[in-house]
């Protein structure tokens, strides 16, 4: 029973290690892309302030709306994959590691007790 529990925990640990790695990479990627979008929004806003009314200004306003939507999506993803989510996954991984240590100690205690019965 304990060996099955340990195997299950090792599988969960492997899965969580991959999640931590994925969250870490995604968090950095989202932050970089978001900074680029913010810079682009700033540039478009500057251009809009000096453009006269007309088709070019209309096109730039539509572009700004699309950029703001991208910003919204990235900020939403950042909540799911950002630093806090990464810390939560790291905490989950640490918990599993502690559980594996406890199961190992249990297996050792049972093995030692079994040896005294012979």
N, CA, C and O atoms as a printed pandas DataFrame, in Angstrom:
     atom_number atom_name residue_name chain_id  residue_number  x_coord  y_coord  z_coord
0              1         N          UNK        A               1    0.824   -1.191    0.000
1              2        CA          UNK        A               1    0.000    0.000    0.000
2              3         C          UNK        A               1    0.875    1.265    0.000
3              4         O          UNK        A               1    0.614    2.214   -0.739
4              5         N          UNK        A               2    1.898    1.255    0.830
5              6        CA          UNK        A               2    2.776    2.424    0.918
6              7         C          UNK        A               2    3.571    2.612   -0.368
7              8         O          UNK        A               2    3.798    3.743   -0.799
8              9         N          UNK        A               3    3.991    1.520   -0.974
9             10        CA          UNK        A               3    4.722    1.624   -2.238
10            11         C          UNK        A               3    3.847    2.182   -3.347
11            12         O          UNK        A               3    4.318    2.951   -4.185
12            13         N          UNK        A               4    2.561    1.797   -3.358
13            14        CA          UNK        A               4    1.638    2.354   -4.348
14            15         C          UNK        A               4    1.453    3.846   -4.105
15            16         O          UNK        A               4    1.438    4.636   -5.049
16            17         N          UNK        A               5    1.315    4.227   -2.854
17            18        CA          UNK        A               5    1.178    5.650   -2.501
18            19         C          UNK        A               5    2.419    6.428   -2.944
19            20         O          UNK        A               5    2.313    7.534   -3.476
20            21         N          UNK        A               6    3.588    5.839   -2.721
21            22        CA          UNK        A               6    4.827    6.499   -3.113
22            23         C          UNK        A               6    4.899    6.654   -4.633
23            24         O          UNK        A               6    5.312    7.702   -5.129
24            25         N          UNK        A               7    4.502    5.619   -5.372
25            26        CA          UNK        A               7    4.512    5.695   -6.835
26            27         C          UNK        A               7    3.560    6.782   -7.324
27            28         O          UNK        A               7    3.883    7.527   -8.250
28            29         N          UNK        A               8    2.393    6.870   -6.702
29            30        CA          UNK        A               8    1.429    7.911   -7.071
30            31         C          UNK        A               8    1.998    9.308   -6.790
31            32         O          UNK        A               8    1.859   10.219   -7.606
32            33         N          UNK        A               9    2.629    9.462   -5.642
33            34        CA          UNK        A               9    3.222   10.752   -5.282
34            35         C          UNK        A               9    4.377   11.117   -6.212
35            36         O          UNK        A               9    4.532   12.281   -6.583
36            37         N          UNK        A              10    5.182   10.134   -6.587
37            38        CA          UNK        A              10    6.281   10.407   -7.521
38            39         C          UNK        A              10    5.748   10.863   -8.873
39            40         O          UNK        A              10    6.320   11.751   -9.505
40            41         N          UNK        A              11    4.651   10.253   -9.312
41            42        CA          UNK        A              11    4.037   10.684  -10.571
42            43         C          UNK        A              11    3.513   12.110  -10.442
43            44         O          UNK        A              11    3.720   12.935  -11.331
44            45         N          UNK        A              12    2.837   12.395   -9.340
45            46        CA          UNK        A              12    2.318   13.741   -9.112
46            47         C          UNK        A              12    3.460   14.751   -9.022
47            48         O          UNK        A              12    3.337   15.876   -9.506
48            49         N          UNK        A              13    4.566   14.352   -8.406
49            50        CA          UNK        A              13    5.725   15.235   -8.295
50            51         C          UNK        A              13    6.272   15.560   -9.680
51            52         O          UNK        A              13    6.580   16.715   -9.974
52            53         N          UNK        A              14    6.391   14.548  -10.524
53            54        CA          UNK        A              14    6.873   14.769  -11.885
54            55         C          UNK        A              14    5.950   15.723  -12.636
55            56         O          UNK        A              14    6.414   16.628  -13.330
56            57         N          UNK        A              15    4.656   15.519  -12.497
57            58        CA          UNK        A              15    3.679   16.401  -13.154
58            59         C          UNK        A              15    3.809   17.830  -12.638
59            60         O          UNK        A              15    3.788   18.778  -13.423
60            61         N          UNK        A              16    3.941   17.989  -11.334
61            62        CA          UNK        A              16    4.051   19.327  -10.753
62            63         C          UNK        A              16    5.369   20.000  -11.124
63            64         O          UNK        A              16    5.410   21.216  -11.307
64            65         N          UNK        A              17    6.447   19.224  -11.236
65            66        CA          UNK        A              17    7.716   19.802  -11.673
66            67         C          UNK        A              17    7.583   20.372  -13.077
67            68         O          UNK        A              17    8.112   21.442  -13.378
68            69         N          UNK        A              18    6.878   19.655  -13.921
69            70        CA          UNK        A              18    6.650   20.155  -15.282
70            71         C          UNK        A              18    5.767   21.393  -15.278
71            72         O          UNK        A              18    5.994   22.326  -16.047
72            73         N          UNK        A              19    4.759   21.401  -14.410
73            74        CA          UNK        A              19    3.896   22.582  -14.309
74            75         C          UNK        A              19    4.679   23.792  -13.821
75            76         O          UNK        A              19    4.509   24.893  -14.343
76            77         N          UNK        A              20    5.530   23.597  -12.832
77            78        CA          UNK        A              20    6.339   24.706  -12.318
78            79         C          UNK        A              20    7.220   25.262  -13.426
79            80         O          UNK        A              20    7.341   26.477  -13.582
80            81         N          UNK        A              21    7.831   24.377  -14.190
81            82        CA          UNK        A              21    8.677   24.803  -15.307
82            83         C          UNK        A              21    7.853   25.562  -16.344
83            84         O          UNK        A              21    8.273   26.609  -16.835
84            85         N          UNK        A              22    6.688   25.031  -16.670
85            86        CA          UNK        A              22    5.807   25.671  -17.650
86            87         C          UNK        A              22    5.338   27.036  -17.150
87            88         O          UNK        A              22    5.363   28.013  -17.899
88            89         N          UNK        A              23    4.912   27.107  -15.894
89            90        CA          UNK        A              23    4.453   28.379  -15.334
90            91         C          UNK        A              23    5.583   29.404  -15.331
91            92         O          UNK        A              23    5.367   30.581  -15.619
92            93         N          UNK        A              24    6.773   28.949  -15.006
93            94        CA          UNK        A              24    7.920   29.851  -14.961
94            95         C          UNK        A              24    8.196   30.448  -16.340
95            96         O          UNK        A              24    8.367   31.659  -16.478
96            97         N          UNK        A              25    8.239   29.594  -17.349
97            98        CA          UNK        A              25    8.492   30.070  -18.714
98            99         C          UNK        A              25    7.366   30.966  -19.212
99           100         O          UNK        A              25    7.619   32.008  -19.817
100          101         N          UNK        A              26    6.126   30.562  -18.960
101          102        CA          UNK        A              26    4.976   31.321  -19.432
102          103         C          UNK        A              26    4.896   32.677  -18.749
103          104         O          UNK        A              26    4.559   33.672  -19.390
104          105         N          UNK        A              27    5.198   32.728  -17.464
105          106        CA          UNK        A              27    5.162   33.983  -16.710
106          107         C          UNK        A              27    6.122   35.003  -17.303
107          108         O          UNK        A              27    5.762   36.167  -17.483
108          109         N          UNK        A              28    7.326   34.576  -17.602
109          110        CA          UNK        A              28    8.324   35.476  -18.189
110          111         C          UNK        A              28    7.888   35.915  -19.579
111          112         O          UNK        A              28    7.982   37.093  -19.927
112          113         N          UNK        A              29    7.412   34.965  -20.366
113          114        CA          UNK        A              29    6.980   35.269  -21.738
114          115         C          UNK        A              29    5.845   36.284  -21.751
115          116         O          UNK        A              29    5.864   37.231  -22.538
116          117         N          UNK        A              30    4.861   36.090  -20.885
117          118        CA          UNK        A              30    3.718   37.002  -20.827
118          119         C          UNK        A              30    4.182   38.404  -20.436
119          120         O          UNK        A              30    3.731   39.390  -21.019
120          121         N          UNK        A              31    5.069   38.497  -19.464
121          122        CA          UNK        A              31    5.558   39.805  -19.023
122          123         C          UNK        A              31    6.274   40.545  -20.144
123          124         O          UNK        A              31    6.093   41.752  -20.307
124          125         N          UNK        A              32    7.080   39.835  -20.910
125          126        CA          UNK        A              32    7.815   40.457  -22.016
126          127         C          UNK        A              32    6.850   40.941  -23.088
127          128         O          UNK        A              32    6.963   42.071  -23.563
128          129         N          UNK        A              33    5.908   40.099  -23.470
129          130        CA          UNK        A              33    4.939   40.481  -24.508
130          131         C          UNK        A              33    4.093   41.656  -24.034
131          132         O          UNK        A              33    3.822   42.581  -24.800
132          133         N          UNK        A              34    3.676   41.618  -22.769
133          134        CA          UNK        A              34    2.858   42.698  -22.217
134          135         C          UNK        A              34    3.603   44.028  -22.253
135          136         O          UNK        A              34    3.010   45.060  -22.567
136          137         N          UNK        A              35    4.884   44.014  -21.939
137          138        CA          UNK        A              35    5.660   45.255  -21.998
138          139         C          UNK        A              35    5.702   45.805  -23.423
139          140         O          UNK        A              35    5.620   47.016  -23.628
140          141         N          UNK        A              36    5.829   44.918  -24.401
141          142        CA          UNK        A              36    5.820   45.344  -25.799
142          143         C          UNK        A              36    4.485   45.951  -26.195
143          144         O          UNK        A              36    4.442   46.967  -26.889
144          145         N          UNK        A              37    3.401   45.334  -25.757
145          146        CA          UNK        A              37    2.058   45.850  -26.066
146          147         C          UNK        A              37    1.856   47.216  -25.411
147          148         O          UNK        A              37    1.305   48.124  -26.032
148          149         N          UNK        A              38    2.294   47.365  -24.175
149          150        CA          UNK        A              38    2.149   48.655  -23.490
150          151         C          UNK        A              38    2.927   49.751  -24.212
151          152         O          UNK        A              38    2.449   50.878  -24.335
152          153         N          UNK        A              39    4.114   49.422  -24.684
153          154        CA          UNK        A              39    4.914   50.406  -25.431
154          155         C          UNK        A              39    4.217   50.770  -26.742
155          156         O          UNK        A              39    4.207   51.932  -27.150
156          157         N          UNK        A              40    3.641   49.772  -27.389
157          158        CA          UNK        A              40    2.945   50.027  -28.654
158          159         C          UNK        A              40    1.695   50.880  -28.428
159          160         O          UNK        A              40    1.406   51.777  -29.221
160          161         N          UNK        A              41    0.961   50.608  -27.363
161          162        CA          UNK        A              41   -0.221   51.423  -27.036
162          163         C          UNK        A              41    0.194   52.866  -26.793
163          164         O          UNK        A              41   -0.474   53.793  -27.251
164          165         N          UNK        A              42    1.279   53.055  -26.085
165          166        CA          UNK        A              42    1.776   54.405  -25.824
166          167         C          UNK        A              42    2.132   55.120  -27.120
167          168         O          UNK        A              42    1.809   56.295  -27.294
168          169         N          UNK        A              43    2.792   54.416  -28.024
169          170        CA          UNK        A              43    3.174   55.016  -29.308
170          171         C          UNK        A              43    1.949   55.368  -30.136
171          172         O          UNK        A              43    1.886   56.446  -30.729
172          173         N          UNK        A              44    0.980   54.470  -30.182
173          174        CA          UNK        A              44   -0.241   54.723  -30.958
174          175         C          UNK        A              44   -1.004   55.906  -30.362
175          176         O          UNK        A              44   -1.548   56.728  -31.100
176          177         N          UNK        A              45   -1.046   55.997  -29.042
177          178        CA          UNK        A              45   -1.722   57.112  -28.379
178          179         C          UNK        A              45   -1.055   58.435  -28.745
179          180         O          UNK        A              45   -1.735   59.430  -28.997
180          181         N          UNK        A              46    0.254   58.445  -28.772
181          182        CA          UNK        A              46    0.999   59.647  -29.151
182          183         C          UNK        A              46    0.670   60.056  -30.584
183          184         O          UNK        A              46    0.456   61.234  -30.870
184          185         N          UNK        A              47    0.632   59.077  -31.474
185          186        CA          UNK        A              47    0.320   59.351  -32.882
186          187         C          UNK        A              47   -1.112   59.861  -33.025
187          188         O          UNK        A              47   -1.375   60.784  -33.795
188          189         N          UNK        A              48   -2.033   59.254  -32.279
189          190        CA          UNK        A              48   -3.440   59.666  -32.365
190          191         C          UNK        A              48   -3.631   61.121  -31.947
191          192         O          UNK        A              48   -4.489   61.817  -32.491
192          193         N          UNK        A              49   -2.850   61.572  -31.001
193          194        CA          UNK        A              49   -2.986   62.938  -30.506
194          195         C          UNK        A              49   -2.612   63.988  -31.549
195          196         O          UNK        A              49   -3.060   65.131  -31.458
196          197         N          UNK        A              50   -1.803   63.619  -32.532
197          198        CA          UNK        A              50   -1.368   64.604  -33.525
198          199         C          UNK        A              50   -2.007   64.406  -34.900
199          200         O          UNK        A              50   -1.878   65.260  -35.778
200          201         N          UNK        A              51   -2.693   63.282  -35.083
201          202        CA          UNK        A              51   -3.307   63.031  -36.394
202          203         C          UNK        A              51   -4.590   63.848  -36.579
203          204         O          UNK        A              51   -5.371   64.006  -35.641
204          205         N          UNK        A              52   -4.800   64.363  -37.787
205          206        CA          UNK        A              52   -6.069   65.042  -38.076
206          207         C          UNK        A              52   -7.162   63.991  -38.299
207          208         O          UNK        A              52   -6.872   62.828  -38.577
208          209         N          UNK        A              53   -8.395   64.412  -38.174
209          210        CA          UNK        A              53   -9.515   63.504  -38.429
210          211         C          UNK        A              53   -9.404   62.960  -39.850
211          212         O          UNK        A              53   -9.020   63.670  -40.779
212          213         N          UNK        A              54   -9.752   61.680  -39.993
213          214        CA          UNK        A              54   -9.703   61.071  -41.315
214          215         C          UNK        A              54   -9.502   59.568  -41.214
215          216         O          UNK        A              54   -9.516   59.002  -40.121
216          217         N          UNK        A              55   -9.316   58.925  -42.365
217          218        CA          UNK        A              55   -9.200   57.463  -42.382
218          219         C          UNK        A              55   -7.957   56.935  -41.645
219          220         O          UNK        A              55   -8.012   55.858  -41.053
220          221         N          UNK        A              56   -6.861   57.662  -41.673
221          222        CA          UNK        A              56   -5.653   57.226  -40.971
222          223         C          UNK        A              56   -5.879   57.224  -39.465
223          224         O          UNK        A              56   -5.478   56.291  -38.770
224          225         N          UNK        A              57   -6.522   58.274  -38.970
225          226        CA          UNK        A              57   -6.802   58.344  -37.535
226          227         C          UNK        A              57   -7.783   57.245  -37.130
227          228         O          UNK        A              57   -7.635   56.634  -36.072
228          229         N          UNK        A              58   -8.789   56.996  -37.979
229          230        CA          UNK        A              58   -9.749   55.921  -37.695
230          231         C          UNK        A              58   -9.042   54.563  -37.617
231          232         O          UNK        A              58   -9.326   53.747  -36.741
232          233         N          UNK        A              59   -8.117   54.343  -38.552
233          234        CA          UNK        A              59   -7.377   53.079  -38.572
234          235         C          UNK        A              59   -6.522   52.935  -37.304
235          236         O          UNK        A              59   -6.437   51.850  -36.730
236          237         N          UNK        A              60   -5.903   54.017  -36.881
237          238        CA          UNK        A              60   -5.063   53.972  -35.675
238          239         C          UNK        A              60   -5.905   53.771  -34.416
239          240         O          UNK        A              60   -5.466   53.105  -33.478
240          241         N          UNK        A              61   -7.108   54.342  -34.389
241          242        CA          UNK        A              61   -7.999   54.136  -33.243
242          243         C          UNK        A              61   -8.415   52.667  -33.152
243          244         O          UNK        A              61   -8.477   52.098  -32.062
244          245         N          UNK        A              62   -8.700   52.058  -34.310
245          246        CA          UNK        A              62   -9.043   50.626  -34.326
246          247         C          UNK        A              62   -7.848   49.793  -33.867
247          248         O          UNK        A              62   -8.001   48.816  -33.134
248          249         N          UNK        A              63   -6.666   50.192  -34.308
249          250        CA          UNK        A              63   -5.444   49.498  -33.893
250          251         C          UNK        A              63   -5.258   49.587  -32.385
251          252         O          UNK        A              63   -4.872   48.610  -31.743
252          253         N          UNK        A              64   -5.533   50.753  -31.824
253          254        CA          UNK        A              64   -5.395   50.929  -30.381
254          255         C          UNK        A              64   -6.386   50.038  -29.631
255          256         O          UNK        A              64   -6.041   49.450  -28.606
256          257         N          UNK        A              65   -7.615   49.938  -30.140
257          258        CA          UNK        A              65   -8.612   49.071  -29.498
258          259         C          UNK        A              65   -8.136   47.618  -29.507
259          260         O          UNK        A              65   -8.263   46.911  -28.508
260          261         N          UNK        A              66   -7.582   47.173  -30.654
261          262        CA          UNK        A              66   -7.069   45.799  -30.746
262          263         C          UNK        A              66   -5.912   45.581  -29.762
263          264         O          UNK        A              66   -5.823   44.534  -29.121
264          265         N          UNK        A              67   -5.040   46.569  -29.653
265          266        CA          UNK        A              67   -3.917   46.462  -28.719
266          267         C          UNK        A              67   -4.401   46.419  -27.272
267          268         O          UNK        A              67   -3.866   45.668  -26.457
268          269         N          UNK        A              68   -5.406   47.220  -26.956
269          270        CA          UNK        A              68   -5.947   47.207  -25.596
270          271         C          UNK        A              68   -6.608   45.865  -25.283
271          272         O          UNK        A              68   -6.564   45.395  -24.146
272          273         N          UNK        A              69   -7.219   45.253  -26.296
273          274        CA          UNK        A              69   -7.810   43.927  -26.099
274          275         C          UNK        A              69   -6.702   42.896  -25.851
275          276         O          UNK        A              69   -6.836   42.045  -24.972
276          277         N          UNK        A              70   -5.621   42.969  -26.613
277          278        CA          UNK        A              70   -4.478   42.069  -26.394
278          279         C          UNK        A              70   -3.932   42.260  -24.984
279          280         O          UNK        A              70   -3.595   41.293  -24.300
280          281         N          UNK        A              71   -3.849   43.514  -24.561
281          282        CA          UNK        A              71   -3.377   43.824  -23.209
282          283         C          UNK        A              71   -4.275   43.166  -22.171
283          284         O          UNK        A              71   -3.789   42.564  -21.214
284          285         N          UNK        A              72   -5.582   43.281  -22.361
285          286        CA          UNK        A              72   -6.548   42.666  -21.453
286          287         C          UNK        A              72   -6.340   41.156  -21.383
287          288         O          UNK        A              72   -6.317   40.581  -20.294
288          289         N          UNK        A              73   -6.187   40.513  -22.541
289          290        CA          UNK        A              73   -5.991   39.057  -22.576
290          291         C          UNK        A              73   -4.698   38.656  -21.867
291          292         O          UNK        A              73   -4.669   37.676  -21.122
292          293         N          UNK        A              74   -3.642   39.410  -22.101
293          294        CA          UNK        A              74   -2.365   39.101  -21.464
294          295         C          UNK        A              74   -2.431   39.289  -19.949
295          296         O          UNK        A              74   -1.881   38.489  -19.192
296          297         N          UNK        A              75   -3.104   40.344  -19.520
297          298        CA          UNK        A              75   -3.243   40.562  -18.076
298          299         C          UNK        A              75   -4.059   39.450  -17.432
299          300         O          UNK        A              75   -3.777   39.043  -16.304
300          301         N          UNK        A              76   -5.061   38.961  -18.135
301          302        CA          UNK        A              76   -5.855   37.838  -17.639
302          303         C          UNK        A              76   -4.999   36.583  -17.546
303          304         O          UNK        A              76   -5.058   35.861  -16.551
304          305         N          UNK        A              77   -4.207   36.321  -18.576
305          306        CA          UNK        A              77   -3.307   35.160  -18.550
306          307         C          UNK        A              77   -2.257   35.308  -17.462
307          308         O          UNK        A              77   -1.852   34.325  -16.842
308          309         N          UNK        A              78   -1.824   36.526  -17.235
309          310        CA          UNK        A              78   -0.805   36.770  -16.215
310          311         C          UNK        A              78   -1.320   36.370  -14.833
311          312         O          UNK        A              78   -0.565   35.868  -14.000
312          313         N          UNK        A              79   -2.605   36.595  -14.602
313          314        CA          UNK        A              79   -3.201   36.178  -13.333
314          315         C          UNK        A              79   -3.141   34.665  -13.175
315          316         O          UNK        A              79   -2.937   34.156  -12.073
316          317         N          UNK        A              80   -3.319   33.947  -14.287
317          318        CA          UNK        A              80   -3.319   32.486  -14.232
318          319         C          UNK        A              80   -1.914   31.896  -14.196
319          320         O          UNK        A              80   -1.696   30.845  -13.594
320          321         N          UNK        A              81   -0.969   32.562  -14.832
321          322        CA          UNK        A              81    0.381   32.027  -14.947
322          323         C          UNK        A              81    1.440   32.931  -14.334
323          324         O          UNK        A              81    2.633   32.685  -14.510
324          325         N          UNK        A              82    1.037   33.949  -13.633
325          326        CA          UNK        A              82    1.989   34.917  -13.098
326          327         C          UNK        A              82    2.742   34.412  -11.887
327          328         O          UNK        A              82    2.744   33.219  -11.585
328          329         N          UNK        A              83    3.377   35.334  -11.205
329          330        CA          UNK        A              83    4.248   35.009  -10.080
330          331         C          UNK        A              83    3.497   34.307   -8.948
331          332         O          UNK        A              83    4.021   33.372   -8.342
332          333         N          UNK        A              84    2.281   34.750   -8.662
333          334        CA          UNK        A              84    1.513   34.139   -7.572
334          335         C          UNK        A              84    1.155   32.698   -7.917
335          336         O          UNK        A              84    1.269   31.804   -7.078
336          337         N          UNK        A              85    0.722   32.480   -9.152
337          338        CA          UNK        A              85    0.388   31.115   -9.580
338          339         C          UNK        A              85    1.631   30.222   -9.543
339          340         O          UNK        A              85    1.552   29.055   -9.161
340          341         N          UNK        A              86    2.769   30.774   -9.940
341          342        CA          UNK        A              86    4.022   30.017   -9.897
342          343         C          UNK        A              86    4.366   29.644   -8.461
343          344         O          UNK        A              86    4.763   28.510   -8.195
344          345         N          UNK        A              87    4.218   30.580   -7.540
345          346        CA          UNK        A              87    4.495   30.283   -6.132
346          347         C          UNK        A              87    3.563   29.207   -5.587
347          348         O          UNK        A              87    3.983   28.357   -4.802
348          349         N          UNK        A              88    2.305   29.245   -6.001
349          350        CA          UNK        A              88    1.361   28.213   -5.567
350          351         C          UNK        A              88    1.787   26.836   -6.068
351          352         O          UNK        A              88    1.711   25.855   -5.328
352          353         N          UNK        A              89    2.229   26.759   -7.306
353          354        CA          UNK        A              89    2.688   25.484   -7.866
354          355         C          UNK        A              89    3.953   25.008   -7.164
355          356         O          UNK        A              89    4.114   23.811   -6.927
356          357         N          UNK        A              90    4.851   25.930   -6.829
357          358        CA          UNK        A              90    6.061   25.561   -6.103
358          359         C          UNK        A              90    5.716   25.045   -4.709
359          360         O          UNK        A              90    6.352   24.115   -4.213
360          361         N          UNK        A              91    4.715   25.644   -4.083
361          362        CA          UNK        A              91    4.255   25.178   -2.773
362          363         C          UNK        A              91    3.677   23.771   -2.885
363          364         O          UNK        A              91    3.962   22.916   -2.047
364          365         N          UNK        A              92    2.863   23.524   -3.919
365          366        CA          UNK        A              92    2.314   22.181   -4.144
366          367         C          UNK        A              92    3.433   21.159   -4.302
367          368         O          UNK        A              92    3.365   20.063   -3.746
368          369         N          UNK        A              93    4.456   21.521   -5.058
369          370        CA          UNK        A              93    5.592   20.631   -5.283
370          371         C          UNK        A              93    6.313   20.332   -3.976
371          372         O          UNK        A              93    6.700   19.191   -3.725
372          373         N          UNK        A              94    6.493   21.342   -3.155
373          374        CA          UNK        A              94    7.170   21.145   -1.862
374          375         C          UNK        A              94    6.345   20.233   -0.954
375          376         O          UNK        A              94    6.904   19.396   -0.244
376          377         N          UNK        A              95    5.030   20.388   -0.972
377          378        CA          UNK        A              95    4.154   19.522   -0.171
378          379         C          UNK        A              95    4.303   18.063   -0.594
379          380         O          UNK        A              95    4.396   17.168    0.246
380          381         N          UNK        A              96    4.325   17.839   -1.890
381          382        CA          UNK        A              96    4.456   16.466   -2.390
382          383         C          UNK        A              96    5.796   15.881   -1.984
383          384         O          UNK        A              96    5.874   14.714   -1.601
384          385         N          UNK        A              97    6.851   16.680   -2.062
385          386        CA          UNK        A              97    8.173   16.210   -1.654
386          387         C          UNK        A              97    8.156   15.791   -0.184
387          388         O          UNK        A              97    8.729   14.764    0.177
388          389         N          UNK        A              98    7.502   16.583    0.656
389          390        CA          UNK        A              98    7.393   16.247    2.087
390          391         C          UNK        A              98    6.577   14.972    2.280
391          392         O          UNK        A              98    6.911   14.148    3.132
392          393         N          UNK        A              99    5.516   14.803    1.501
393          394        CA          UNK        A              99    4.711   13.586    1.607
394          395         C          UNK        A              99    5.528   12.357    1.215
395          396         O          UNK        A              99    5.421   11.308    1.850
396          397         N          UNK        A             100    6.338   12.487    0.176
397          398        CA          UNK        A             100    7.195   11.373   -0.242
398          399         C          UNK        A             100    8.179   11.027    0.874
399          400         O          UNK        A             100    8.418    9.853    1.154
400          401         N          UNK        A             101    8.745   12.047    1.507
401          402        CA          UNK        A             101    9.660   11.804    2.628
402          403         C          UNK        A             101    8.963   11.044    3.756
403          404         O          UNK        A             101    9.543   10.137    4.353
404          405         N          UNK        A             102    7.724   11.417    4.042
405          406        CA          UNK        A             102    6.967   10.742    5.102
406          407         C          UNK        A             102    6.653    9.294    4.726
407          408         O          UNK        A             102    6.737    8.403    5.571
408          409         N          UNK        A             103    6.299    9.061    3.481
409          410        CA          UNK        A             103    6.012    7.693    3.029
410          411         C          UNK        A             103    7.287    6.856    3.089
411          412         O          UNK        A             103    7.250    5.693    3.491
412          413         N          UNK        A             104    8.418    7.450    2.687
413          414        CA          UNK        A             104    9.697    6.728    2.790
414          415         C          UNK        A             104   10.005    6.355    4.236
415          416         O          UNK        A             104   10.452    5.241    4.509
416          417         N          UNK        A             105    9.769    7.277    5.159
417          418        CA          UNK        A             105   10.001    6.998    6.579
418          419         C          UNK        A             105    9.077    5.887    7.070
419          420         O          UNK        A             105    9.493    5.041    7.861
420          421         N          UNK        A             106    7.832    5.885    6.608
421          422        CA          UNK        A             106    6.874    4.846    6.973
422          423         C          UNK        A             106    7.340    3.491    6.450
423          424         O          UNK        A             106    7.310    2.497    7.176
424          425         N          UNK        A             107    7.767    3.453    5.197
425          426        CA          UNK        A             107    8.239    2.198    4.600
426          427         C          UNK        A             107    9.455    1.678    5.369
427          428         O          UNK        A             107    9.557    0.481    5.633
428          429         N          UNK        A             108   10.365    2.565    5.722
429          430        CA          UNK        A             108   11.545    2.177    6.487
430          431         C          UNK        A             108   11.150    1.620    7.855
431          432         O          UNK        A             108   11.702    0.612    8.295
432          433         N          UNK        A             109   10.204    2.268    8.524
433          434        CA          UNK        A             109    9.754    1.798    9.840
434          435         C          UNK        A             109    9.125    0.417    9.727
435          436         O          UNK        A             109    9.380   -0.452   10.561
436          437         N          UNK        A             110    8.309    0.210    8.705
437          438        CA          UNK        A             110    7.665   -1.102    8.504
438          439         C          UNK        A             110    8.726   -2.165    8.197
439          440         O          UNK        A             110    8.664   -3.279    8.717
440          441         N          UNK        A             111    9.685   -1.819    7.361
441          442        CA          UNK        A             111   10.741   -2.758    7.006
442          443         C          UNK        A             111   11.562   -3.126    8.231
443          444         O          UNK        A             111   11.877   -4.299    8.434
444          445         N          UNK        A             112   11.910   -2.147    9.044
445          446        CA          UNK        A             112   12.657   -2.415   10.267
446          447         C          UNK        A             112   11.855   -3.264   11.248
447          448         O          UNK        A             112   12.396   -4.179   11.869
448          449         N          UNK        A             113   10.585   -2.966   11.385
449          450        CA          UNK        A             113    9.719   -3.744   12.288
450          451         C          UNK        A             113    9.565   -5.170   11.772
451          452         O          UNK        A             113    9.563   -6.116   12.559
452          453         N          UNK        A             114    9.440   -5.328   10.501
453          454        CA          UNK        A             114    9.308   -6.650    9.867
454          455         C          UNK        A             114   10.569   -7.469   10.136
455          456         O          UNK        A             114   10.485   -8.673   10.378
456          457         N          UNK        A             115   11.736   -6.825   10.095
457          458        CA          UNK        A             115   13.000   -7.522   10.342
458          459         C          UNK        A             115   13.091   -8.029   11.785
459          460         O          UNK        A             115   13.724   -9.053   12.040
460          461         N          UNK        A             116   12.465   -7.322   12.728
461          462        CA          UNK        A             116   12.517   -7.753   14.128
462          463         C          UNK        A             116   11.567   -8.920   14.399
463          464         O          UNK        A             116   11.712   -9.616   15.404
464          465         N          UNK        A             117   10.608   -9.135   13.515
465          466        CA          UNK        A             117    9.651  -10.221   13.728
466          467         C          UNK        A             117   10.201  -11.588   13.325
467          468         O          UNK        A             117    9.680  -12.615   13.759
468          469         N          UNK        A             118   11.214  -11.608   12.526
469          470        CA          UNK        A             118   11.762  -12.894   12.047
470          471         C          UNK        A             118   12.577  -13.582   13.064
471          472         O          UNK        A             118   13.098  -14.667   12.807
